[in-house]
Amino acid sequence: MTKTFRVGIVGGSLVGTAAAVLLRRHGHEVTVFERSTGALEDRGAGLGLPQTFLDELAAADLVDPGARGLRSSTERVFAVNDGDSPLGRVVGTQPMVVEMQHWGLVYQQINARAGDVDIRRGTSVAAVVPGEHRSAVHLESGAVEEFDLVVGADGYRSRVRTDLFPDARLEYGGYPVWRGVVDESAIPDITPVEDSFQSIGTPRGGTAIYLVPGRGGEREKGRRRLNWAWYDGNVPAEVIGTEYDEQGRVSRVRTVAAGEPVPPEMREYLRAAATEHLPPWHREIVLNTPDVAVQGIWDLELEHYVNGTAVLMGDAGSVARPHTASGAVKGLQDAMALARLVGESGSLPEALAGYDAERPQAAAALVAVGRVFGTQQVLDTPDFHDMDQAGFDAWIAQGASAMHYAFRQQAPAPA
């Protein structure tokens, strides 16, 4: 396709910026509306990317050639709290090799390629009105701008999704995830995660603890960071601030971003739960994390991403649970697919039809795997204290971990 278009992208985070870079290279005039005024490089946490996918990003010139994460583990060690034993009792181990990155570092490299993209930070979008030939972006300021193509890349609580598909709704997975990132220098003994990905099985949940590169991409000892996540199906509804809609369905749970104050009742609950369920080494990391974050786990699966000349991508389109460690991969694959189809197709309608046939189906497979993870590893867990290696192997074989790319060394298929 030789014709160029005026493209408006709502959301200037990782996926939206990648789409902007790729579409601009095809000669399209691209405007990005990002409501945040802060440095997005400081956001996000650990990000697991297969080296094969990092190579794909480099081939697409979205990251530097030879970009590497931190190969922080050769195996997953799964343990349970066992009295005063610092690391608990090991239930089982599993081969696992994955390049651990930091979200902000990947974003930083992609954003550095944005060049002459018109990125309007501090600009909030009030609505998107899809049209057959052009779609309109209504700004909070009252201004209205029209584009040949509008891309909604504004995250899992997408404003654009609501405008394009009013009946679409997030479904609460039934539990939140607690998160934290700590500088390696603040941890007295980093040995347990030097060569392993640490997991602790807890009643209706479990943790993941692993190393990621430092704030500036450092991979040398002493300058890395430690990332942890705890999926917790035991949190009482009142602690997580659960809200319900008129049909009695969960419509919202309290979200605390890193750097925001954690409400006292949530902090008290986390301290008590960590004291009861985590071995001493893991417990001290969780309790001494300065900026704890928490978010609810949600599912969303859409049959279509396209309405007229407006499209969705990333978590604005479909939401897979973070157990899959595939959200960023899925979103970046969306961006690369849209740019490829717009470049190769004979017309914009043809390109959008191809995108709508390809990307929702690819995401649906990840959403399904995430649900299996949630059931197996949070909502319907066995008694891990009664488990040995043979029991662990059988448990893994019947669930999503047996299918996950961290154990197969390849990214989810792009289509």
N, C-alpha and C positions, 0 to 999 in steps of 0.2 A: 504494500500500500504506500503510495507516494504522497497522498494528501496528508497535510498536517492539521492537527486539531488543537482547540483550546481545552485544556484539561484542568478541572478543579479537584483537589484531593482534600478531604476532610480528615484531619489527623496526621500530625507530622512526627509520629513516633517511628519505630524501626521499620515497620512494613510500609507505612505511607511514604516515608522518605525513600525507601528502596524503589517503590513504584515511580516516584517523581524522578529519580535519577535515570531509570531505564527509559521512561517515556520521553524525557527531555533529550536523551541521546538520539531518539528517532526524529527529533526536530520539532516535537510538539511544544506548545507554549503551556507551561505547567505552573499552577498556583497552588500552594499548600496553605491550608488554614489550620493553625495549631493554637489551641486556647491557652496553653501554658506559656509562661514567660521565662521559666527557669531553665537550667541546663539539664537536658534530658540525659546527658552522659552519666550523670550521677544516679540515675534511676536503675531499677531492675536488680536482679540477683544472679545466681548461678544459671548458666545456660549450657545444656549438653548438646553438642553438635558433632556428628560423625565427621571424621577427617575427610571422607569422600564428599560430604556436603560443603565443607569449607573450601574444598578444591573447586566445586561448582560455583560457589560465590566468587572465588578468585577468577575463574574463567569468564564470569560475567562482569568482571571488574567492579565488583561491589566491595571487596576487601582486597588487601595487598596480596600479591603472589607469595605462596609459602606461608600464609597465615596459619598460625598454630594456636590451639588452645593449650590447656594444661592437662597432660595425660596423667590424671591424678590417681588412677587406680588400675590394678590388674585383676581385681576380684571384688565382689560384694561380700562383706562379712555381715551376717545377720545374727543378732544376739538378743538376749533378754536380760532385764535387771535381775541380779542374783546377789542380794545382800550388799556387802561392802566391796565386792569385786569391782575394781575400777572400770573395767570394760564390759562387765556382765559376763554371762555364759554364752559362748558361741553355739548357736543352734545349727547353723549350716553356712556354707560358702558357695559362691557361684561365680564362674568366670565373667568378667565384665571389663571392657576397655572402651572408654569414651573420652573424647576431648572436651574438657570442661572449660567454658569460656565465661566471661562476664558480659551480661546484656549490654552494659554501657560501652564496652570496648567495641563490640560489633557495630552498635549504633554510631559510634564516633567515626569509624572508618567509612561507613556508608554516607554519613552526613558530610564528611569531608569531600565527597564527590558530587555534592549537590550543586556546586558552582553557581550558575546563573538561574537556578530555580527560584521563583518568587515565593519565599517562605514568610508568611505573615504570622509571627508569634504574637500571642496575646489577643488573638482574634477568635471570638466564639461564634459558632454557627447555630442559628435558631431553628432552621428547617432546611430540608432539601426537597424540592418539588420535581419529581421525575417527569420527563417529557419524551415524546417519540423522536424528536429531532434534536432538541436541546433541553438540558435540565438546569434548574435554577437553584442557587445557593443563597438563602436569606440569612444575613448576618444579624447578630444581636444589636448592632448599631443601627439597624434599619435599612442598610444598603442591600441591594439585590444584584447578584452577578450571574450571568448565564454562561454555560459551557457546552461544548459539543459532547463532553464526557465528564461525569462526576463520579469520583471514587470515594466510597465510604471506608475509611481505614481507622475508625475512631474507637476501636476496642470493644470489649465484651458487652458493655452497656451502651452500645452504639445508638446515637441520635439518628443517624442516617438510616439504620435498619428499621427503626420505628416508622420513619417516613415512607420507606419503600415497601415494607411488609408489616402493616399495623397489627396483624394477628400473631406475629412471631413473639414468643416469650421465652425467657430463660427458665430452665427447670433446676431447682435447687438440688444438689447432689446429696444433701443430708448432713454435711459436715464442713468445717473450715480447715484451712492450713495456716499454721503459725510459721513465720519465716524470720531468719536473721542472718546477718553477715558480720564477721568479726575479723579484725586484722590478725594475721598469724602471730605477730609480735606480742599480742595480748594473751596468748595461750601458752602456758608453761611447757606442755608436752604435746607436740604435734605428731608424734610417731604413729599413732593409730590410723591416721589418714594419709600417711606418706605413700602407701602402696595399696590402699583399699578404700572402698566406698562403704562407709559405716551405716548400717541400718539397725534400728532397735524396734523389735515388735512390742507393741503395747496393746492393751485391750481396746478393740475397735479402733485400731490405728497403727501408726508407726512413723519412725523418723528416717531421714536421709541426711548424712553429714559428709561433706567432701570439700576438697580444696578447689579454689578457682584462682585465676591470675589476680595480681594486685590491682590497685586503682589505675595504674598506668600501663597495665599489661605485663607487669613483672612476673617472671616464672621462677626466679631464684629463691632459695630458702630464705626465710625471714621477711620477705616482702609480698608473699602471697596473702590470700584471704581464705577464710573458712566459711562455707555456706551451709546452712541447715534449714530443713523443712520438717514439720511435724503435722501429719494428717491425723485429725483427732475427732473421732465420732462420738466422744463422750461429753462434749461441751454442752451444758444446759442451754436451752433456747434463750433464757433470760440473760445469760452471760454474753452470748453472742449477739444480743440485741435483735432477735428475730421479729420480723414484721410479716403480716399476712394480708392477702387481698380478700375481696368479698367472697370468694369461693373457698376460703380457708387454705389457700396455697401459699407457700413462702414466697414473698415478693422481694424481700431484702434482708440481709444480715449486715451487721456492723463491719465495716472495712477500716482498717488502720494502716495507713501507708508508713513506710520507714521514715523515721524522723518526727512523726506525729506522736503526741502523748497517748499512751495506752491507758484506757479507763481503769480505775483502781480495781473494780470487780474482775476485769479480765486479767490484769496482772496478778491478782491474788489467786485466781483459778490456775493460771499457768504455773505459778510457783508451787502450788500444792500438787498439781498433776506431775510436774517434772520430778519433784521430790519422791513421789510414790512410784513412778513407773520407769524412770531413766537411771542407768548406772551412773556412778559418781562422775566419771570423766565427761560424759555427754550432758549430765545435769548441770554441771558448772558452766559449760559453754552456753547452754540455753539461758540460765539464770543471770549470767553476766553479759549478755548481749545488750548493748546500749540502746539500739533501735530495733525493737521487735515489731514486726508487721503481721497482720492477719487479714485473710480474705476468705470469703465463702467460695465453695466449689460449685460450679454451675455447668449445665449441659445446654447445648443448642445445636440443632441440626436443621438446616434449611434445604429444601428441594431446589430452590433457585437463588441465584445471587444477583440477577439482572432484572431491572424494571425500567423499560425504555432505554434511555442513555445514561442511566445511573447504575452503578455496580457496587458490590461489597467485596471486601477481602480481609483476610486474617480473622481475628476474633469478632469482627463486625459481622462476618458471614456465618461461621460455625464456631462453637466453643468446645474444645476437647479438654478434658481434665488435665491438670499439669502433671499427673502421674506419667503421662505419655512422653513428657519432655519433648513434645513435638510442635507446640504452639508456634514458636518462632520459625521452625522449618516450614510448617504449613503456610504461614503468612507470607514468607519470602518466596515460596514456590508459587503462591497466588500472584505476587507481583511480577515474577519472571514470566509466568504463563500469560498474563494480560499483555505485557509488553511484547512478547513473542507473537501472540495472535494479532495484535493491532498492527505489528510490522509485516506479518506474512499474509494476512487476509486481503481479499479484494475490496472490502468495504468495512466500515465500522459495525453495521448490523451483523455481518458475517463473523467478525472477530468476537463480538459480544455473545453471539449464539454459541460459538465454540467454547468460550470461557464458561458459559452457563452449563454447558454439557459436561465439562471436564472437572471443574473445581469443587462444586458441592458434593459430587460423588466421592472424590478423593478424601474430602474432609469427613464424610460420613463414616468411613472405615476407622478413622482415628477416634471419633466420638464413641464408636462402639467399643474400641479397645479401652478407652478411658473408663467407661462404665464397668467393664469387667474388672479393671484395676480397683475401682472404688468398692465394688462388692467384695472382691477377694481379699483386699488388703486393708479395708477399713470397716465396712458395715457388717461383714460376715466372717470375721477372722476366727481361726481355730485357737485353741489354747497353746500359745507358743511355748509356754513353760514345759509342756509335755512332748515337745517336738525334738527329734534328733535329725542328723543329716539325711537319713532315708526319708523321714517324714517331710523334711524341708524340700527335698528334691521332688517328691510326689506333689506337694502343694504348688510348687513353681510350675511343674509340668502341666497342671490342669488350668493354669491361669494366664493372664496377659503378659507376665514377665517372660514367658517362653517365646512370645512373639515380638518383644520389644527390640528396637534397632540397637540399643546399647549392648545387647547380647548377640547381635548378628552383624554388627559393624557396617550397616548401611542405613541411609536415611529412608523414611517412608517414601514409597514410589510416588513420583510427581503426578501420576494420573491413574 
